[in-house]
């Protein structure tokens, strides 16, 4: 009888993992799709004055395989103006030489200060995904509000980065900082 109860408990535990894992994986993929769409659409609301030659580079600093995959899929069919989109993924800030958009994953957010110094005035749109980072220098920060993906905009950070901000993006932002 004990053996039967143990096997039943083991089966229920394993079957719960089989049910939950695909659901969790699907949620992460959905978040990656939403963020990739936002990132691509941000290209329509900012003007890169200095970075109009070569490929349009989007760099992910940190681990986010879902986002890298979604952006890579977009890069196959979409362009930014006349530029092809190139997706890069790095773990260290000093590995990044040129980028138009830099997305910093939550685990790499302590590197925001280094990124702000390195890319000041170089036309790099810095996007983060951790509460409070728009207030301290990220141009765009993803937030969840009312169970929906939204973003904050820091216009002062955009100016320091050397980016022109379209006026219509302010209406879309959940919060705007100067």
ChimeraX commands (.cxc) that place a marker at each C-alpha (Angstrom):
marker #1 position 0.00,0.00,0.00 radius 0.5
marker #1 position 2.83,2.42,0.84 radius 0.5
marker #1 position 4.45,1.67,-2.48 radius 0.5
marker #1 position 1.20,2.46,-4.29 radius 0.5
marker #1 position 0.79,5.80,-2.46 radius 0.5
marker #1 position 4.41,6.73,-3.19 radius 0.5
marker #1 position 3.97,5.92,-6.88 radius 0.5
marker #1 position 0.72,7.88,-7.01 radius 0.5
marker #1 position 2.34,10.92,-5.40 radius 0.5
marker #1 position 5.34,10.66,-7.73 radius 0.5
marker #1 position 3.07,10.40,-10.77 radius 0.5
marker #1 position 0.96,13.40,-9.73 radius 0.5
marker #1 position 4.08,15.48,-9.08 radius 0.5
marker #1 position 5.58,14.63,-12.46 radius 0.5
marker #1 position 2.33,15.09,-14.35 radius 0.5
marker #1 position 1.88,18.52,-12.74 radius 0.5
marker #1 position 5.33,19.52,-14.06 radius 0.5
marker #1 position 4.36,18.34,-17.54 radius 0.5
marker #1 position 1.24,20.47,-17.46 radius 0.5
marker #1 position 2.83,23.58,-15.92 radius 0.5
marker #1 position 6.04,23.69,-17.96 radius 0.5
marker #1 position 4.40,24.21,-21.38 radius 0.5
marker #1 position 2.14,26.87,-19.87 radius 0.5
marker #1 position 5.08,28.71,-18.37 radius 0.5
marker #1 position 7.03,28.39,-21.62 radius 0.5
marker #1 position 4.07,29.78,-23.56 radius 0.5
marker #1 position 3.82,32.77,-21.22 radius 0.5
marker #1 position 7.50,33.58,-21.71 radius 0.5
marker #1 position 7.12,33.32,-25.49 radius 0.5
marker #1 position 4.13,35.65,-25.38 radius 0.5
marker #1 position 6.13,38.20,-23.38 radius 0.5
marker #1 position 9.00,37.89,-25.85 radius 0.5
marker #1 position 6.64,38.47,-28.79 radius 0.5
marker #1 position 5.09,41.52,-27.15 radius 0.5
marker #1 position 8.46,43.05,-26.25 radius 0.5
marker #1 position 9.89,42.32,-29.71 radius 0.5
marker #1 position 6.90,44.08,-31.29 radius 0.5
marker #1 position 7.36,47.06,-28.98 radius 0.5
marker #1 position 11.09,47.24,-29.72 radius 0.5
marker #1 position 10.52,47.14,-33.46 radius 0.5
marker #1 position 7.78,49.77,-33.24 radius 0.5
marker #1 position 10.01,52.08,-31.19 radius 0.5
marker #1 position 12.07,52.49,-34.39 radius 0.5
marker #1 position 9.17,54.49,-35.80 radius 0.5
marker #1 position 9.12,57.01,-32.94 radius 0.5
marker #1 position 12.82,57.86,-32.63 radius 0.5
marker #1 position 15.22,59.39,-35.11 radius 0.5
marker #1 position 18.79,58.14,-35.21 radius 0.5
marker #1 position 20.79,61.07,-36.51 radius 0.5
marker #1 position 24.26,59.49,-36.55 radius 0.5
marker #1 position 23.51,55.82,-37.21 radius 0.5
marker #1 position 21.93,55.67,-40.66 radius 0.5
marker #1 position 24.59,53.60,-42.44 radius 0.5
marker #1 position 25.06,49.85,-42.44 radius 0.5
marker #1 position 22.69,47.53,-40.63 radius 0.5
marker #1 position 20.31,48.68,-37.92 radius 0.5
marker #1 position 21.63,46.79,-34.90 radius 0.5
marker #1 position 19.54,45.67,-31.95 radius 0.5
marker #1 position 21.63,44.26,-29.11 radius 0.5
marker #1 position 20.37,42.25,-26.17 radius 0.5
marker #1 position 22.67,42.49,-23.15 radius 0.5
marker #1 position 22.02,39.39,-21.04 radius 0.5
marker #1 position 20.09,36.17,-21.48 radius 0.5
marker #1 position 16.68,36.20,-23.12 radius 0.5
marker #1 position 16.56,33.49,-25.77 radius 0.5
marker #1 position 12.86,34.09,-26.47 radius 0.5
marker #1 position 13.40,37.77,-27.24 radius 0.5
marker #1 position 16.49,37.08,-29.34 radius 0.5
marker #1 position 14.49,34.51,-31.32 radius 0.5
marker #1 position 11.49,36.79,-31.84 radius 0.5
marker #1 position 13.66,39.71,-32.93 radius 0.5
marker #1 position 15.66,37.42,-35.24 radius 0.5
marker #1 position 12.42,36.27,-36.88 radius 0.5
marker #1 position 11.35,39.89,-37.37 radius 0.5
marker #1 position 14.75,40.77,-38.83 radius 0.5
marker #1 position 14.17,38.29,-41.65 radius 0.5
marker #1 position 11.25,40.27,-43.06 radius 0.5
marker #1 position 11.35,43.79,-41.64 radius 0.5
marker #1 position 13.65,46.78,-42.08 radius 0.5
marker #1 position 14.17,50.11,-40.36 radius 0.5
marker #1 position 13.93,52.60,-43.18 radius 0.5
marker #1 position 16.35,51.24,-45.77 radius 0.5
marker #1 position 18.48,49.40,-43.20 radius 0.5
marker #1 position 18.43,45.65,-42.62 radius 0.5
marker #1 position 17.99,44.65,-38.99 radius 0.5
marker #1 position 20.82,42.77,-37.29 radius 0.5
marker #1 position 20.33,41.10,-33.89 radius 0.5
marker #1 position 23.24,40.63,-31.49 radius 0.5
marker #1 position 23.40,39.07,-28.03 radius 0.5
marker #1 position 26.20,39.84,-25.56 radius 0.5
marker #1 position 26.89,39.21,-21.90 radius 0.5
marker #1 position 29.39,42.01,-21.28 radius 0.5
marker #1 position 29.05,45.71,-22.05 radius 0.5
marker #1 position 32.62,45.93,-23.41 radius 0.5
marker #1 position 31.73,43.36,-26.11 radius 0.5
marker #1 position 29.35,45.86,-27.72 radius 0.5
marker #1 position 30.94,48.20,-30.24 radius 0.5
marker #1 position 27.98,49.59,-32.21 radius 0.5
marker #1 position 24.26,49.38,-31.65 radius 0.5
marker #1 position 21.16,51.39,-32.44 radius 0.5
marker #1 position 19.03,49.80,-29.73 radius 0.5
marker #1 position 20.41,48.21,-26.56 radius 0.5
marker #1 position 17.98,46.09,-24.54 radius 0.5
marker #1 position 19.32,45.35,-21.04 radius 0.5
marker #1 position 17.78,42.28,-19.42 radius 0.5
marker #1 position 16.77,42.53,-15.74 radius 0.5
marker #1 position 19.74,40.45,-14.56 radius 0.5
marker #1 position 22.14,42.85,-16.32 radius 0.5
marker #1 position 20.47,46.06,-15.09 radius 0.5
marker #1 position 23.41,46.93,-12.81 radius 0.5
marker #1 position 25.26,47.61,-16.11 radius 0.5
marker #1 position 22.90,50.47,-17.00 radius 0.5
marker #1 position 25.28,53.10,-15.57 radius 0.5
marker #1 position 28.17,51.70,-17.64 radius 0.5
marker #1 position 25.98,51.67,-20.77 radius 0.5
marker #1 position 24.92,55.29,-20.20 radius 0.5
marker #1 position 28.56,56.38,-19.99 radius 0.5
marker #1 position 29.72,54.27,-22.95 radius 0.5
marker #1 position 26.93,55.29,-25.32 radius 0.5
marker #1 position 26.30,58.91,-24.26 radius 0.5
marker #1 position 25.65,60.99,-27.36 radius 0.5
marker #1 position 26.14,58.03,-29.71 radius 0.5
marker #1 position 22.50,57.59,-30.71 radius 0.5
marker #1 position 21.80,54.37,-28.80 radius 0.5
marker #1 position 18.24,53.82,-27.57 radius 0.5
marker #1 position 18.65,52.07,-24.20 radius 0.5
marker #1 position 15.69,49.92,-23.17 radius 0.5
marker #1 position 15.42,48.24,-19.77 radius 0.5
marker #1 position 12.98,45.89,-18.10 radius 0.5
marker #1 position 13.18,46.59,-14.37 radius 0.5
marker #1 position 11.16,48.92,-12.16 radius 0.5
marker #1 position 12.63,52.39,-11.67 radius 0.5
marker #1 position 15.26,52.38,-14.41 radius 0.5
marker #1 position 13.59,55.04,-16.57 radius 0.5
marker #1 position 13.98,57.48,-13.69 radius 0.5
marker #1 position 17.76,56.90,-13.57 radius 0.5
marker #1 position 18.63,57.04,-17.25 radius 0.5
marker #1 position 17.06,54.38,-19.45 radius 0.5
marker #1 position 15.22,55.98,-22.37 radius 0.5
marker #1 position 12.53,53.28,-22.36 radius 0.5
marker #1 position 11.66,50.98,-19.47 radius 0.5
marker #1 position 9.14,48.14,-19.76 radius 0.5
marker #1 position 6.62,47.87,-16.94 radius 0.5
marker #1 position 3.55,45.81,-16.20 radius 0.5
marker #1 position 0.53,47.90,-15.28 radius 0.5
marker #1 position -2.96,46.47,-14.78 radius 0.5
marker #1 position -1.63,43.11,-16.05 radius 0.5
marker #1 position -0.64,44.69,-19.37 radius 0.5
marker #1 position 2.75,45.35,-20.91 radius 0.5
marker #1 position 3.44,49.07,-20.99 radius 0.5
marker #1 position 6.49,51.31,-21.05 radius 0.5
marker #1 position 7.93,54.45,-19.53 radius 0.5
marker #1 position 9.74,57.13,-21.52 radius 0.5
marker #1 position 12.61,59.33,-20.32 radius 0.5
marker #1 position 12.87,62.24,-22.75 radius 0.5
marker #1 position 15.95,63.67,-21.01 radius 0.5
marker #1 position 17.76,60.36,-21.44 radius 0.5
marker #1 position 16.85,60.33,-25.14 radius 0.5
marker #1 position 18.35,63.80,-25.57 radius 0.5
marker #1 position 21.55,62.77,-23.77 radius 0.5
marker #1 position 21.74,59.72,-26.01 radius 0.5
marker #1 position 21.52,61.91,-29.11 radius 0.5
marker #1 position 18.08,60.75,-30.22 radius 0.5
marker #1 position 15.18,62.81,-31.51 radius 0.5
marker #1 position 11.91,61.75,-29.90 radius 0.5
marker #1 position 8.67,61.79,-31.87 radius 0.5
marker #1 position 5.89,63.61,-30.03 radius 0.5
marker #1 position 3.33,60.84,-30.52 radius 0.5
marker #1 position 5.26,58.32,-28.40 radius 0.5
marker #1 position 4.54,60.39,-25.29 radius 0.5
marker #1 position 0.84,59.65,-25.69 radius 0.5
marker #1 position 1.58,55.92,-25.75 radius 0.5
marker #1 position 3.84,55.89,-22.68 radius 0.5
marker #1 position 2.43,55.01,-19.26 radius 0.5
marker #1 position 4.82,57.53,-17.64 radius 0.5
marker #1 position 6.99,60.27,-19.14 radius 0.5
marker #1 position 10.06,61.66,-17.38 radius 0.5
marker #1 position 12.08,64.70,-18.43 radius 0.5
marker link #1:1,2 radius 0.2
marker link #1:2,3 radius 0.2
marker link #1:3,4 radius 0.2
marker link #1:4,5 radius 0.2
marker link #1:5,6 radius 0.2
marker link #1:6,7 radius 0.2
marker link #1:7,8 radius 0.2
marker link #1:8,9 radius 0.2
marker link #1:9,10 radius 0.2
marker link #1:10,11 radius 0.2
marker link #1:11,12 radius 0.2
marker link #1:12,13 radius 0.2
marker link #1:13,14 radius 0.2
marker link #1:14,15 radius 0.2
marker link #1:15,16 radius 0.2
marker link #1:16,17 radius 0.2
marker link #1:17,18 radius 0.2
marker link #1:18,19 radius 0.2
marker link #1:19,20 radius 0.2
marker link #1:20,21 radius 0.2
marker link #1:21,22 radius 0.2
marker link #1:22,23 radius 0.2
marker link #1:23,24 radius 0.2
marker link #1:24,25 radius 0.2
marker link #1:25,26 radius 0.2
marker link #1:26,27 radius 0.2
marker link #1:27,28 radius 0.2
marker link #1:28,29 radius 0.2
marker link #1:29,30 radius 0.2
marker link #1:30,31 radius 0.2
marker link #1:31,32 radius 0.2
marker link #1:32,33 radius 0.2
marker link #1:33,34 radius 0.2
marker link #1:34,35 radius 0.2
marker link #1:35,36 radius 0.2
marker link #1:36,37 radius 0.2
marker link #1:37,38 radius 0.2
marker link #1:38,39 radius 0.2
marker link #1:39,40 radius 0.2
marker link #1:40,41 radius 0.2
marker link #1:41,42 radius 0.2
marker link #1:42,43 radius 0.2
marker link #1:43,44 radius 0.2
marker link #1:44,45 radius 0.2
marker link #1:45,46 radius 0.2
marker link #1:46,47 radius 0.2
marker link #1:47,48 radius 0.2
marker link #1:48,49 radius 0.2
marker link #1:49,50 radius 0.2
marker link #1:50,51 radius 0.2
marker link #1:51,52 radius 0.2
marker link #1:52,53 radius 0.2
marker link #1:53,54 radius 0.2
marker link #1:54,55 radius 0.2
marker link #1:55,56 radius 0.2
marker link #1:56,57 radius 0.2
marker link #1:57,58 radius 0.2
marker link #1:58,59 radius 0.2
marker link #1:59,60 radius 0.2
marker link #1:60,61 radius 0.2
marker link #1:61,62 radius 0.2
marker link #1:62,63 radius 0.2
marker link #1:63,64 radius 0.2
marker link #1:64,65 radius 0.2
marker link #1:65,66 radius 0.2
marker link #1:66,67 radius 0.2
marker link #1:67,68 radius 0.2
marker link #1:68,69 radius 0.2
marker link #1:69,70 radius 0.2
marker link #1:70,71 radius 0.2
marker link #1:71,72 radius 0.2
marker link #1:72,73 radius 0.2
marker link #1:73,74 radius 0.2
marker link #1:74,75 radius 0.2
marker link #1:75,76 radius 0.2
marker link #1:76,77 radius 0.2
marker link #1:77,78 radius 0.2
marker link #1:78,79 radius 0.2
marker link #1:79,80 radius 0.2
marker link #1:80,81 radius 0.2
marker link #1:81,82 radius 0.2
marker link #1:82,83 radius 0.2
marker link #1:83,84 radius 0.2
marker link #1:84,85 radius 0.2
marker link #1:85,86 radius 0.2
marker link #1:86,87 radius 0.2
marker link #1:87,88 radius 0.2
marker link #1:88,89 radius 0.2
marker link #1:89,90 radius 0.2
marker link #1:90,91 radius 0.2
marker link #1:91,92 radius 0.2
marker link #1:92,93 radius 0.2
marker link #1:93,94 radius 0.2
marker link #1:94,95 radius 0.2
marker link #1:95,96 radius 0.2
marker link #1:96,97 radius 0.2
marker link #1:97,98 radius 0.2
marker link #1:98,99 radius 0.2
marker link #1:99,100 radius 0.2
marker link #1:100,101 radius 0.2
marker link #1:101,102 radius 0.2
marker link #1:102,103 radius 0.2
marker link #1:103,104 radius 0.2
marker link #1:104,105 radius 0.2
marker link #1:105,106 radius 0.2
marker link #1:106,107 radius 0.2
marker link #1:107,108 radius 0.2
marker link #1:108,109 radius 0.2
marker link #1:109,110 radius 0.2
marker link #1:110,111 radius 0.2
marker link #1:111,112 radius 0.2
marker link #1:112,113 radius 0.2
marker link #1:113,114 radius 0.2
marker link #1:114,115 radius 0.2
marker link #1:115,116 radius 0.2
marker link #1:116,117 radius 0.2
marker link #1:117,118 radius 0.2
marker link #1:118,119 radius 0.2
marker link #1:119,120 radius 0.2
marker link #1:120,121 radius 0.2
marker link #1:121,122 radius 0.2
marker link #1:122,123 radius 0.2
marker link #1:123,124 radius 0.2
marker link #1:124,125 radius 0.2
marker link #1:125,126 radius 0.2
marker link #1:126,127 radius 0.2
marker link #1:127,128 radius 0.2
marker link #1:128,129 radius 0.2
marker link #1:129,130 radius 0.2
marker link #1:130,131 radius 0.2
marker link #1:131,132 radius 0.2
marker link #1:132,133 radius 0.2
marker link #1:133,134 radius 0.2
marker link #1:134,135 radius 0.2
marker link #1:135,136 radius 0.2
marker link #1:136,137 radius 0.2
marker link #1:137,138 radius 0.2
marker link #1:138,139 radius 0.2
marker link #1:139,140 radius 0.2
marker link #1:140,141 radius 0.2
marker link #1:141,142 radius 0.2
marker link #1:142,143 radius 0.2
marker link #1:143,144 radius 0.2
marker link #1:144,145 radius 0.2
marker link #1:145,146 radius 0.2
marker link #1:146,147 radius 0.2
marker link #1:147,148 radius 0.2
marker link #1:148,149 radius 0.2
marker link #1:149,150 radius 0.2
marker link #1:150,151 radius 0.2
marker link #1:151,152 radius 0.2
marker link #1:152,153 radius 0.2
marker link #1:153,154 radius 0.2
marker link #1:154,155 radius 0.2
marker link #1:155,156 radius 0.2
marker link #1:156,157 radius 0.2
marker link #1:157,158 radius 0.2
marker link #1:158,159 radius 0.2
marker link #1:159,160 radius 0.2
marker link #1:160,161 radius 0.2
marker link #1:161,162 radius 0.2
marker link #1:162,163 radius 0.2
marker link #1:163,164 radius 0.2
marker link #1:164,165 radius 0.2
marker link #1:165,166 radius 0.2
marker link #1:166,167 radius 0.2
marker link #1:167,168 radius 0.2
marker link #1:168,169 radius 0.2
marker link #1:169,170 radius 0.2
marker link #1:170,171 radius 0.2
marker link #1:171,172 radius 0.2
marker link #1:172,173 radius 0.2
marker link #1:173,174 radius 0.2
marker link #1:174,175 radius 0.2
marker link #1:175,176 radius 0.2
marker link #1:176,177 radius 0.2
marker link #1:177,178 radius 0.2
view
